[in-house]
Amino acid sequence: MPDIPAGVTIPVFDLHPPELSHRLMTWFFRNRRELPWREEHDPYRVWISEVMLQQTRCETAAHYYRRWMTRFPTLESLAGSDQEDVLKAWEGMGYYSRARNLHRSARIICENWGGAFPDTEERIRSLPGVGEYTAAAVLSIAFAKPLGVVDGNVLRVVSRLLAVGGPAERSPAGRRSADQGHGGRRSADKDQGGSRQTSLAALKRLARAFVEASFLDFHPGWINQAWMELGALICLPKPVCDQCPLSYSCRAYREDRIQEFPPGPVSRPLPVRAESLLLLLPALHSQRTLQAVKDWLTGTREHKTVDPASLGALLRRHDLPLLLVRRAGRGLLGGLWELPNFPERNEELANRVASLAIKILLDTGQEVRHRYSHFEIRFRLLVAQFRKQQDLDSWTEQRWVLPSDLVSYPRPKVHIEAMRRFGLIEK
């Protein structure tokens, strides 16, 4: 068994590492999914896949991985690319700081280490955005370093196998005792006067130690992938216990307490930001195009229904551009291009944009929404027009772009949806 972190007690149960590892690996090689990075041991490719897999569904990550490797097949090709090209390749996955960190890290490796990918935990963790999880994954898979990888899937598996990290146990009268039907064997935490809630940090340390104890003579990278695959395919939030190769050793399963583990996140409502997003047209000098826009607005108001998608056809028909603005290089969505947007609505918005020589032409009455990790954004969609040429100081760059050229720019997902609503793009 592994060395146990201070303050964490492992229940004494039917856990025999050699048998556990053998059963796990037998199951894994029979049932593992075919993934584009599965057989890879090139540290660059392993690194890209592991960063993509963080908070991204495996099927989605596979699509982006293939596209990325077509565009940046080597570390050197990534390091030599412009950041905008990198962000474009990442477009749609979110968490754009990860793409920027990959780009910065590739340049550091090429400039400081001659393009040789770091093979020590200290050096790899000095790279921007690389933490314990990514370092352990790359080093174990690409370099066979004996480092345990703990993602949400592994945490769930280990928590259930050992029945630790869940809610405080109820009294013996409130649930089935741990020694009922198990040959009279009583768990160690019960003998010590009742269990306690295991902190998430302690559970992660325990899970890593547990995984590392299972390496034995197996390749650490394959063992790590096997534990993650078991959590992804079998030990799900709603598990398929009758197909699990380790159910014979799972304390939570044998005590019928599967749903108590692991500890669930504290659920809090996300704060909502109600803001405004503008499809901003240039000041029109051609009488023909000016009349076309007026006719579109008149028809919209007369019918008392707004179809913002018809505006895209109008712009294409008259070769009218719209304004794109670029965010600063750091921070949320750094370096991406977007439609101008403001935190105000209604009268406050009108007052704000009046000082920028912007006139609101139409409120479509529609919203686009997107949930980030710490808040939800709700953009009201409006059509507006510059009265005269002016720079918007809130962004680092602005550019007039025809609808047909929008695809060339890396854009946030919520703005892509807004463009689709305005009929500027198909998807």
C-alpha beads as a LAMMPS data file, in Angstrom:
LAMMPS data file: protein, C-alpha beads

427 atoms
426 bonds

1 atom types
1 bond types

-500.0 500.0 xlo xhi
-500.0 500.0 ylo yhi
-500.0 500.0 zlo zhi

Masses

1 110.0

Atoms # bond

1 1 1 0.000 0.000 0.000
2 1 1 1.160 3.588 -0.547
3 1 1 2.653 5.935 1.993
4 1 1 -0.338 7.754 3.400
5 1 1 -0.323 11.567 3.629
6 1 1 -0.505 12.968 7.148
7 1 1 -4.033 13.188 8.497
8 1 1 -5.520 10.636 6.087
9 1 1 -6.594 7.170 7.141
10 1 1 -7.029 4.384 4.589
11 1 1 -9.610 1.731 5.487
12 1 1 -8.214 -1.773 5.844
13 1 1 -9.877 -3.704 3.035
14 1 1 -9.356 -6.241 0.275
15 1 1 -6.722 -4.295 -1.634
16 1 1 -3.798 -6.309 -2.962
17 1 1 -1.722 -4.065 -5.318
18 1 1 -0.341 -6.775 -7.674
19 1 1 -3.773 -8.297 -8.276
20 1 1 -5.407 -4.852 -8.488
21 1 1 -2.920 -3.624 -11.097
22 1 1 -3.096 -6.832 -13.121
23 1 1 -6.904 -6.750 -13.256
24 1 1 -6.896 -3.045 -14.137
25 1 1 -4.397 -3.432 -16.979
26 1 1 -6.106 -6.529 -18.382
27 1 1 -9.382 -4.594 -18.506
28 1 1 -7.698 -1.511 -19.985
29 1 1 -6.011 -3.234 -22.913
30 1 1 -9.269 -4.985 -23.781
31 1 1 -11.552 -1.963 -23.461
32 1 1 -9.585 1.254 -23.995
33 1 1 -10.894 3.742 -26.514
34 1 1 -9.056 4.410 -29.765
35 1 1 -7.846 7.997 -29.445
36 1 1 -5.458 9.918 -31.720
37 1 1 -2.916 10.397 -28.915
38 1 1 -3.282 6.972 -27.292
39 1 1 -0.076 5.421 -28.650
40 1 1 1.937 8.638 -28.523
41 1 1 5.119 8.941 -26.484
42 1 1 6.378 12.136 -28.118
43 1 1 6.341 14.599 -25.174
44 1 1 5.144 17.478 -27.379
45 1 1 2.106 15.536 -28.582
46 1 1 1.348 14.148 -25.125
47 1 1 1.570 17.671 -23.702
48 1 1 -0.860 19.111 -26.266
49 1 1 -3.379 16.315 -25.696
50 1 1 -3.264 16.634 -21.923
51 1 1 -3.808 20.389 -21.999
52 1 1 -6.721 19.964 -24.414
53 1 1 -8.321 17.289 -22.237
54 1 1 -8.586 19.590 -19.239
55 1 1 -12.285 20.482 -18.902
56 1 1 -12.958 19.379 -22.492
57 1 1 -14.870 16.286 -23.586
58 1 1 -12.653 13.587 -25.058
59 1 1 -14.496 13.551 -28.406
60 1 1 -14.154 17.335 -28.722
61 1 1 -10.480 17.241 -27.758
62 1 1 -9.805 14.552 -30.396
63 1 1 -11.170 16.806 -33.149
64 1 1 -9.092 19.769 -32.020
65 1 1 -5.995 17.606 -31.508
66 1 1 -6.061 16.388 -35.108
67 1 1 -6.560 19.912 -36.399
68 1 1 -3.777 21.259 -34.181
69 1 1 -1.288 18.606 -35.281
70 1 1 -2.022 19.372 -38.918
71 1 1 -1.267 23.036 -38.270
72 1 1 1.551 22.649 -35.690
73 1 1 3.039 19.145 -36.102
74 1 1 6.176 19.932 -34.077
75 1 1 7.260 22.017 -31.132
76 1 1 9.318 24.163 -33.475
77 1 1 6.359 24.875 -35.754
78 1 1 4.324 26.037 -32.763
79 1 1 7.131 28.231 -31.446
80 1 1 7.577 29.857 -34.852
81 1 1 3.893 30.726 -35.326
82 1 1 2.078 33.979 -34.619
83 1 1 -0.131 34.056 -31.549
84 1 1 -3.169 34.861 -33.683
85 1 1 -2.665 31.626 -35.649
86 1 1 -2.425 29.707 -32.380
87 1 1 -5.618 31.270 -31.026
88 1 1 -7.398 30.521 -34.300
89 1 1 -6.446 26.841 -34.025
90 1 1 -7.809 26.838 -30.461
91 1 1 -11.008 28.738 -31.359
92 1 1 -14.109 27.225 -29.782
93 1 1 -12.467 25.324 -26.926
94 1 1 -12.414 28.224 -24.484
95 1 1 -9.780 28.784 -21.777
96 1 1 -7.658 30.697 -24.279
97 1 1 -4.924 31.334 -21.731
98 1 1 -3.998 27.674 -22.262
99 1 1 -3.318 28.291 -25.943
100 1 1 -1.267 31.387 -25.128
101 1 1 0.682 29.414 -22.513
102 1 1 1.377 26.596 -24.979
103 1 1 2.749 29.145 -27.420
104 1 1 4.906 30.876 -24.798
105 1 1 6.166 27.551 -23.460
106 1 1 7.124 26.305 -26.925
107 1 1 9.202 29.420 -27.456
108 1 1 10.871 29.029 -24.045
109 1 1 11.784 25.398 -24.810
110 1 1 13.218 26.297 -28.215
111 1 1 15.060 29.416 -27.070
112 1 1 16.384 28.179 -23.707
113 1 1 16.707 24.409 -24.099
114 1 1 17.444 23.958 -27.775
115 1 1 14.030 22.454 -28.486
116 1 1 14.548 19.530 -26.083
117 1 1 11.335 18.976 -24.123
118 1 1 12.045 19.073 -20.350
119 1 1 12.158 15.672 -18.660
120 1 1 12.185 16.714 -14.994
121 1 1 9.271 17.829 -12.843
122 1 1 11.076 20.967 -11.718
123 1 1 11.848 22.139 -15.231
124 1 1 8.513 21.284 -16.832
125 1 1 6.608 22.993 -14.010
126 1 1 8.580 26.180 -14.644
127 1 1 6.720 26.533 -17.958
128 1 1 3.692 28.872 -18.091
129 1 1 0.456 27.114 -17.179
130 1 1 2.003 23.731 -16.297
131 1 1 0.879 22.404 -12.922
132 1 1 1.130 19.109 -11.077
133 1 1 -1.410 17.269 -13.253
134 1 1 0.081 18.190 -16.641
135 1 1 3.654 17.606 -15.465
136 1 1 2.841 14.163 -14.087
137 1 1 0.911 13.158 -17.211
138 1 1 3.637 14.180 -19.671
139 1 1 6.521 12.808 -17.609
140 1 1 4.851 9.462 -16.919
141 1 1 3.573 8.841 -20.463
142 1 1 6.489 10.245 -22.452
143 1 1 9.409 9.540 -20.084
144 1 1 8.105 6.680 -17.870
145 1 1 8.586 8.757 -14.713
146 1 1 6.778 7.151 -11.714
147 1 1 4.381 10.042 -11.085
148 1 1 0.691 9.493 -10.427
149 1 1 -1.848 11.481 -12.449
150 1 1 -5.012 12.506 -10.620
151 1 1 -7.876 13.996 -12.603
152 1 1 -11.557 14.004 -11.662
153 1 1 -11.997 10.460 -12.966
154 1 1 -9.142 9.051 -10.876
155 1 1 -10.309 10.942 -7.809
156 1 1 -13.748 9.376 -8.140
157 1 1 -12.341 5.851 -8.572
158 1 1 -9.998 6.014 -5.586
159 1 1 -12.558 7.721 -3.368
160 1 1 -14.989 4.867 -4.006
161 1 1 -12.438 2.061 -3.793
162 1 1 -11.357 3.244 -0.359
163 1 1 -14.657 4.887 0.686
164 1 1 -12.866 8.061 1.733
165 1 1 -13.611 11.688 1.047
166 1 1 -17.381 11.395 1.220
167 1 1 -19.822 12.733 3.815
168 1 1 -19.259 11.965 7.471
169 1 1 -20.585 8.496 8.192
170 1 1 -23.914 8.205 9.903
171 1 1 -24.295 6.319 13.137
172 1 1 -24.367 2.502 12.982
173 1 1 -28.133 2.607 13.436
174 1 1 -28.495 4.882 10.397
175 1 1 -26.650 2.713 7.871
176 1 1 -25.348 -0.795 7.372
177 1 1 -22.220 -1.365 9.456
178 1 1 -18.977 -1.868 7.550
179 1 1 -18.458 -5.333 9.066
180 1 1 -21.847 -6.789 8.076
181 1 1 -21.446 -9.606 5.584
182 1 1 -17.674 -9.068 5.214
183 1 1 -16.288 -11.856 7.339
184 1 1 -16.418 -9.789 10.517
185 1 1 -13.761 -7.370 9.187
186 1 1 -14.259 -3.855 10.549
187 1 1 -12.752 -0.804 8.878
188 1 1 -9.854 0.957 10.558
189 1 1 -11.541 4.368 10.484
190 1 1 -14.541 2.893 12.305
191 1 1 -12.315 1.379 14.972
192 1 1 -10.776 4.760 15.613
193 1 1 -14.008 6.228 16.882
194 1 1 -15.912 7.258 13.758
195 1 1 -14.935 8.719 10.405
196 1 1 -14.274 12.306 9.419
197 1 1 -14.734 14.268 6.262
198 1 1 -11.539 14.056 4.230
199 1 1 -10.567 17.357 2.656
200 1 1 -10.332 17.475 -1.116
201 1 1 -6.638 18.369 -0.967
202 1 1 -5.923 15.386 1.284
203 1 1 -7.975 13.142 -1.001
204 1 1 -5.901 14.248 -4.003
205 1 1 -2.669 13.463 -2.140
206 1 1 -4.041 10.080 -1.152
207 1 1 -5.182 9.312 -4.702
208 1 1 -1.765 10.152 -6.130
209 1 1 -0.022 7.953 -3.558
210 1 1 -2.494 5.144 -4.273
211 1 1 -1.953 5.345 -8.030
212 1 1 1.821 5.404 -7.635
213 1 1 1.655 2.294 -5.440
214 1 1 -0.090 0.494 -8.305
215 1 1 2.741 1.040 -10.830
216 1 1 4.763 -2.030 -9.809
217 1 1 6.503 -3.282 -12.977
218 1 1 4.032 -1.667 -15.347
219 1 1 4.818 1.444 -17.399
220 1 1 3.585 4.395 -15.289
221 1 1 2.054 6.078 -18.317
222 1 1 -0.125 3.076 -19.121
223 1 1 -1.218 2.631 -15.500
224 1 1 -2.156 6.319 -15.289
225 1 1 -4.171 6.078 -18.489
226 1 1 -5.861 2.925 -17.241
227 1 1 -7.055 4.588 -14.028
228 1 1 -8.366 7.574 -15.983
229 1 1 -10.074 5.302 -18.515
230 1 1 -11.764 3.303 -15.765
231 1 1 -13.246 6.517 -14.392
232 1 1 -14.263 7.717 -17.858
233 1 1 -15.983 4.486 -18.975
234 1 1 -17.060 2.554 -15.862
235 1 1 -16.743 4.462 -12.592
236 1 1 -18.931 7.300 -13.838
237 1 1 -21.030 9.607 -11.641
238 1 1 -23.665 6.929 -12.316
239 1 1 -21.334 3.926 -12.402
240 1 1 -21.620 0.616 -14.230
241 1 1 -20.438 -1.456 -11.286
242 1 1 -21.326 -4.831 -12.787
243 1 1 -18.709 -4.202 -15.519
244 1 1 -15.976 -2.976 -13.193
245 1 1 -12.875 -5.204 -12.911
246 1 1 -12.222 -3.867 -9.394
247 1 1 -15.676 -4.059 -7.842
248 1 1 -14.519 -7.005 -5.740
249 1 1 -12.208 -4.588 -3.882
250 1 1 -14.439 -1.509 -3.853
251 1 1 -15.517 -0.692 -0.340
252 1 1 -18.197 1.822 -1.436
253 1 1 -19.714 -0.814 -3.743
254 1 1 -19.724 -3.546 -1.128
255 1 1 -21.313 -1.198 1.422
256 1 1 -23.852 0.123 -1.122
257 1 1 -22.583 3.681 -0.661
258 1 1 -21.388 4.485 -4.181
259 1 1 -23.259 7.790 -4.462
260 1 1 -21.643 9.138 -1.294
261 1 1 -18.254 9.367 -3.010
262 1 1 -16.396 11.469 -3.972
263 1 1 -17.278 14.784 -2.269
264 1 1 -19.436 16.950 -4.499
265 1 1 -18.590 20.570 -5.312
266 1 1 -20.336 23.332 -3.436
267 1 1 -22.988 24.648 -5.810
268 1 1 -23.453 28.410 -5.956
269 1 1 -25.420 30.404 -8.526
270 1 1 -23.211 32.221 -11.006
271 1 1 -23.444 36.012 -11.023
272 1 1 -24.997 37.341 -14.236
273 1 1 -23.618 40.231 -16.267
274 1 1 -26.300 41.862 -18.412
275 1 1 -24.403 43.759 -21.114
276 1 1 -24.793 44.990 -24.698
277 1 1 -23.157 43.795 -27.918
278 1 1 -23.162 45.925 -31.059
279 1 1 -23.059 45.117 -34.728
280 1 1 -21.427 48.422 -35.569
281 1 1 -21.678 49.826 -39.103
282 1 1 -19.483 52.573 -40.550
283 1 1 -20.710 56.077 -41.303
284 1 1 -22.457 55.694 -44.670
285 1 1 -21.798 58.219 -47.429
286 1 1 -23.235 56.362 -50.404
287 1 1 -26.886 57.314 -50.869
288 1 1 -27.630 53.845 -52.210
289 1 1 -26.313 51.976 -49.204
290 1 1 -27.723 54.565 -46.802
291 1 1 -31.169 54.084 -48.314
292 1 1 -30.806 50.285 -48.180
293 1 1 -30.094 50.376 -44.451
294 1 1 -33.007 52.797 -43.879
295 1 1 -35.347 50.528 -45.837
296 1 1 -34.235 47.526 -43.767
297 1 1 -34.867 49.403 -40.523
298 1 1 -38.246 50.696 -41.753
299 1 1 -39.379 47.238 -42.822
300 1 1 -38.302 45.779 -39.497
301 1 1 -40.229 48.382 -37.513
302 1 1 -43.351 48.196 -39.698
303 1 1 -43.603 44.427 -39.318
304 1 1 -42.912 44.757 -35.579
305 1 1 -40.698 41.693 -35.746
306 1 1 -36.959 41.635 -35.857
307 1 1 -35.011 39.122 -37.912
308 1 1 -31.419 40.125 -37.209
309 1 1 -30.184 37.345 -39.521
310 1 1 -31.408 39.338 -42.538
311 1 1 -28.857 42.046 -41.746
312 1 1 -26.008 39.770 -42.806
313 1 1 -27.530 39.386 -46.265
314 1 1 -27.883 43.163 -46.510
315 1 1 -24.216 43.704 -45.651
316 1 1 -23.067 41.108 -48.174
317 1 1 -25.290 42.532 -50.906
318 1 1 -23.835 46.025 -50.515
319 1 1 -20.263 45.018 -49.532
320 1 1 -20.691 46.726 -46.164
321 1 1 -18.120 45.986 -43.451
322 1 1 -18.671 45.762 -39.708
323 1 1 -16.286 46.656 -36.915
324 1 1 -14.184 44.037 -35.141
325 1 1 -12.140 44.952 -32.075
326 1 1 -9.244 43.074 -30.506
327 1 1 -8.817 42.427 -26.798
328 1 1 -5.557 43.001 -24.967
329 1 1 -3.111 40.106 -25.110
330 1 1 -3.582 38.974 -21.502
331 1 1 -6.557 38.210 -19.319
332 1 1 -9.892 36.654 -20.217
333 1 1 -10.092 35.984 -23.977
334 1 1 -6.799 37.820 -24.444
335 1 1 -5.818 38.480 -28.059
336 1 1 -9.184 37.481 -29.544
337 1 1 -11.304 39.553 -31.922
338 1 1 -14.905 40.384 -31.009
339 1 1 -17.841 42.664 -31.707
340 1 1 -17.806 45.920 -29.680
341 1 1 -19.556 45.425 -26.342
342 1 1 -20.316 47.528 -23.302
343 1 1 -21.396 46.751 -19.712
344 1 1 -24.365 49.158 -19.903
345 1 1 -27.852 48.750 -21.331
346 1 1 -30.761 51.003 -22.309
347 1 1 -30.389 54.705 -21.456
348 1 1 -27.011 54.203 -19.784
349 1 1 -25.729 52.559 -22.954
350 1 1 -27.096 55.340 -25.162
351 1 1 -25.321 57.949 -23.050
352 1 1 -22.094 55.959 -23.097
353 1 1 -21.935 55.459 -26.858
354 1 1 -23.111 58.985 -27.699
355 1 1 -19.749 60.244 -26.501
356 1 1 -18.129 57.824 -28.970
357 1 1 -20.118 59.154 -31.948
358 1 1 -22.153 55.925 -32.046
359 1 1 -25.896 55.906 -32.720
360 1 1 -28.075 52.941 -31.749
361 1 1 -30.221 52.046 -34.755
362 1 1 -32.073 48.977 -33.493
363 1 1 -32.491 46.814 -30.431
364 1 1 -33.175 43.306 -31.759
365 1 1 -34.671 42.147 -28.468
366 1 1 -32.465 39.047 -28.595
367 1 1 -29.710 37.847 -26.270
368 1 1 -26.770 35.507 -26.545
369 1 1 -25.510 33.876 -23.377
370 1 1 -22.361 32.110 -22.287
371 1 1 -21.265 30.613 -18.972
372 1 1 -17.692 31.098 -17.839
373 1 1 -16.265 29.504 -14.710
374 1 1 -17.096 32.458 -12.447
375 1 1 -19.965 34.292 -14.161
376 1 1 -22.548 34.173 -16.932
377 1 1 -22.573 36.822 -19.651
378 1 1 -25.826 37.891 -21.329
379 1 1 -25.356 40.138 -24.338
380 1 1 -28.305 42.098 -25.717
381 1 1 -27.897 42.313 -29.508
382 1 1 -28.100 45.775 -31.040
383 1 1 -27.381 47.364 -34.409
384 1 1 -25.495 50.650 -34.313
385 1 1 -23.625 53.038 -36.574
386 1 1 -20.676 55.377 -36.340
387 1 1 -21.552 58.982 -37.134
388 1 1 -17.876 59.577 -37.854
389 1 1 -14.668 57.586 -37.796
390 1 1 -13.362 57.168 -34.256
391 1 1 -11.136 54.806 -32.290
392 1 1 -12.517 52.845 -29.345
393 1 1 -9.964 53.077 -26.568
394 1 1 -11.180 49.952 -24.702
395 1 1 -9.538 47.659 -27.268
396 1 1 -5.985 47.413 -28.563
397 1 1 -6.951 47.338 -32.229
398 1 1 -10.008 47.724 -34.431
399 1 1 -10.603 46.711 -38.010
400 1 1 -13.413 46.994 -40.570
401 1 1 -14.136 43.498 -41.842
402 1 1 -16.444 42.124 -44.517
403 1 1 -18.694 39.229 -43.398
404 1 1 -16.873 36.851 -45.757
405 1 1 -13.570 37.547 -43.969
406 1 1 -14.760 36.924 -40.399
407 1 1 -13.672 33.288 -40.504
408 1 1 -10.026 34.382 -40.605
409 1 1 -10.148 35.921 -37.131
410 1 1 -9.952 34.013 -33.824
411 1 1 -13.151 34.870 -31.930
412 1 1 -14.777 33.920 -28.612
413 1 1 -17.593 31.408 -28.800
414 1 1 -20.268 33.836 -27.610
415 1 1 -19.319 36.313 -30.356
416 1 1 -19.410 33.576 -32.985
417 1 1 -22.965 32.859 -31.846
418 1 1 -23.825 36.580 -32.061
419 1 1 -22.437 36.693 -35.611
420 1 1 -24.550 33.693 -36.505
421 1 1 -27.660 35.415 -35.105
422 1 1 -26.927 38.460 -37.253
423 1 1 -26.617 36.237 -40.332
424 1 1 -22.949 37.100 -40.774
425 1 1 -21.790 33.476 -40.690
426 1 1 -23.455 30.100 -41.066
427 1 1 -21.976 28.480 -37.981

Bonds

1 1 1 2
2 1 2 3
3 1 3 4
4 1 4 5
5 1 5 6
6 1 6 7
7 1 7 8
8 1 8 9
9 1 9 10
10 1 10 11
11 1 11 12
12 1 12 13
13 1 13 14
14 1 14 15
15 1 15 16
16 1 16 17
17 1 17 18
18 1 18 19
19 1 19 20
20 1 20 21
21 1 21 22
22 1 22 23
23 1 23 24
24 1 24 25
25 1 25 26
26 1 26 27
27 1 27 28
28 1 28 29
29 1 29 30
30 1 30 31
31 1 31 32
32 1 32 33
33 1 33 34
34 1 34 35
35 1 35 36
36 1 36 37
37 1 37 38
38 1 38 39
39 1 39 40
40 1 40 41
41 1 41 42
42 1 42 43
43 1 43 44
44 1 44 45
45 1 45 46
46 1 46 47
47 1 47 48
48 1 48 49
49 1 49 50
50 1 50 51
51 1 51 52
52 1 52 53
53 1 53 54
54 1 54 55
55 1 55 56
56 1 56 57
57 1 57 58
58 1 58 59
59 1 59 60
60 1 60 61
61 1 61 62
62 1 62 63
63 1 63 64
64 1 64 65
65 1 65 66
66 1 66 67
67 1 67 68
68 1 68 69
69 1 69 70
70 1 70 71
71 1 71 72
72 1 72 73
73 1 73 74
74 1 74 75
75 1 75 76
76 1 76 77
77 1 77 78
78 1 78 79
79 1 79 80
80 1 80 81
81 1 81 82
82 1 82 83
83 1 83 84
84 1 84 85
85 1 85 86
86 1 86 87
87 1 87 88
88 1 88 89
89 1 89 90
90 1 90 91
91 1 91 92
92 1 92 93
93 1 93 94
94 1 94 95
95 1 95 96
96 1 96 97
97 1 97 98
98 1 98 99
99 1 99 100
100 1 100 101
101 1 101 102
102 1 102 103
103 1 103 104
104 1 104 105
105 1 105 106
106 1 106 107
107 1 107 108
108 1 108 109
109 1 109 110
110 1 110 111
111 1 111 112
112 1 112 113
113 1 113 114
114 1 114 115
115 1 115 116
116 1 116 117
117 1 117 118
118 1 118 119
119 1 119 120
120 1 120 121
121 1 121 122
122 1 122 123
123 1 123 124
124 1 124 125
125 1 125 126
126 1 126 127
127 1 127 128
128 1 128 129
129 1 129 130
130 1 130 131
131 1 131 132
132 1 132 133
133 1 133 134
134 1 134 135
135 1 135 136
136 1 136 137
137 1 137 138
138 1 138 139
139 1 139 140
140 1 140 141
141 1 141 142
142 1 142 143
143 1 143 144
144 1 144 145
145 1 145 146
146 1 146 147
147 1 147 148
148 1 148 149
149 1 149 150
150 1 150 151
151 1 151 152
152 1 152 153
153 1 153 154
154 1 154 155
155 1 155 156
156 1 156 157
157 1 157 158
158 1 158 159
159 1 159 160
160 1 160 161
161 1 161 162
162 1 162 163
163 1 163 164
164 1 164 165
165 1 165 166
166 1 166 167
167 1 167 168
168 1 168 169
169 1 169 170
170 1 170 171
171 1 171 172
172 1 172 173
173 1 173 174
174 1 174 175
175 1 175 176
176 1 176 177
177 1 177 178
178 1 178 179
179 1 179 180
180 1 180 181
181 1 181 182
182 1 182 183
183 1 183 184
184 1 184 185
185 1 185 186
186 1 186 187
187 1 187 188
188 1 188 189
189 1 189 190
190 1 190 191
191 1 191 192
192 1 192 193
193 1 193 194
194 1 194 195
195 1 195 196
196 1 196 197
197 1 197 198
198 1 198 199
199 1 199 200
200 1 200 201
201 1 201 202
202 1 202 203
203 1 203 204
204 1 204 205
205 1 205 206
206 1 206 207
207 1 207 208
208 1 208 209
209 1 209 210
210 1 210 211
211 1 211 212
212 1 212 213
213 1 213 214
214 1 214 215
215 1 215 216
216 1 216 217
217 1 217 218
218 1 218 219
219 1 219 220
220 1 220 221
221 1 221 222
222 1 222 223
223 1 223 224
224 1 224 225
225 1 225 226
226 1 226 227
227 1 227 228
228 1 228 229
229 1 229 230
230 1 230 231
231 1 231 232
232 1 232 233
233 1 233 234
234 1 234 235
235 1 235 236
236 1 236 237
237 1 237 238
238 1 238 239
239 1 239 240
240 1 240 241
241 1 241 242
242 1 242 243
243 1 243 244
244 1 244 245
245 1 245 246
246 1 246 247
247 1 247 248
248 1 248 249
249 1 249 250
250 1 250 251
251 1 251 252
252 1 252 253
253 1 253 254
254 1 254 255
255 1 255 256
256 1 256 257
257 1 257 258
258 1 258 259
259 1 259 260
260 1 260 261
261 1 261 262
262 1 262 263
263 1 263 264
264 1 264 265
265 1 265 266
266 1 266 267
267 1 267 268
268 1 268 269
269 1 269 270
270 1 270 271
271 1 271 272
272 1 272 273
273 1 273 274
274 1 274 275
275 1 275 276
276 1 276 277
277 1 277 278
278 1 278 279
279 1 279 280
280 1 280 281
281 1 281 282
282 1 282 283
283 1 283 284
284 1 284 285
285 1 285 286
286 1 286 287
287 1 287 288
288 1 288 289
289 1 289 290
290 1 290 291
291 1 291 292
292 1 292 293
293 1 293 294
294 1 294 295
295 1 295 296
296 1 296 297
297 1 297 298
298 1 298 299
299 1 299 300
300 1 300 301
301 1 301 302
302 1 302 303
303 1 303 304
304 1 304 305
305 1 305 306
306 1 306 307
307 1 307 308
308 1 308 309
309 1 309 310
310 1 310 311
311 1 311 312
312 1 312 313
313 1 313 314
314 1 314 315
315 1 315 316
316 1 316 317
317 1 317 318
318 1 318 319
319 1 319 320
320 1 320 321
321 1 321 322
322 1 322 323
323 1 323 324
324 1 324 325
325 1 325 326
326 1 326 327
327 1 327 328
328 1 328 329
329 1 329 330
330 1 330 331
331 1 331 332
332 1 332 333
333 1 333 334
334 1 334 335
335 1 335 336
336 1 336 337
337 1 337 338
338 1 338 339
339 1 339 340
340 1 340 341
341 1 341 342
342 1 342 343
343 1 343 344
344 1 344 345
345 1 345 346
346 1 346 347
347 1 347 348
348 1 348 349
349 1 349 350
350 1 350 351
351 1 351 352
352 1 352 353
353 1 353 354
354 1 354 355
355 1 355 356
356 1 356 357
357 1 357 358
358 1 358 359
359 1 359 360
360 1 360 361
361 1 361 362
362 1 362 363
363 1 363 364
364 1 364 365
365 1 365 366
366 1 366 367
367 1 367 368
368 1 368 369
369 1 369 370
370 1 370 371
371 1 371 372
372 1 372 373
373 1 373 374
374 1 374 375
375 1 375 376
376 1 376 377
377 1 377 378
378 1 378 379
379 1 379 380
380 1 380 381
381 1 381 382
382 1 382 383
383 1 383 384
384 1 384 385
385 1 385 386
386 1 386 387
387 1 387 388
388 1 388 389
389 1 389 390
390 1 390 391
391 1 391 392
392 1 392 393
393 1 393 394
394 1 394 395
395 1 395 396
396 1 396 397
397 1 397 398
398 1 398 399
399 1 399 400
400 1 400 401
401 1 401 402
402 1 402 403
403 1 403 404
404 1 404 405
405 1 405 406
406 1 406 407
407 1 407 408
408 1 408 409
409 1 409 410
410 1 410 411
411 1 411 412
412 1 412 413
413 1 413 414
414 1 414 415
415 1 415 416
416 1 416 417
417 1 417 418
418 1 418 419
419 1 419 420
420 1 420 421
421 1 421 422
422 1 422 423
423 1 423 424
424 1 424 425
425 1 425 426
426 1 426 427
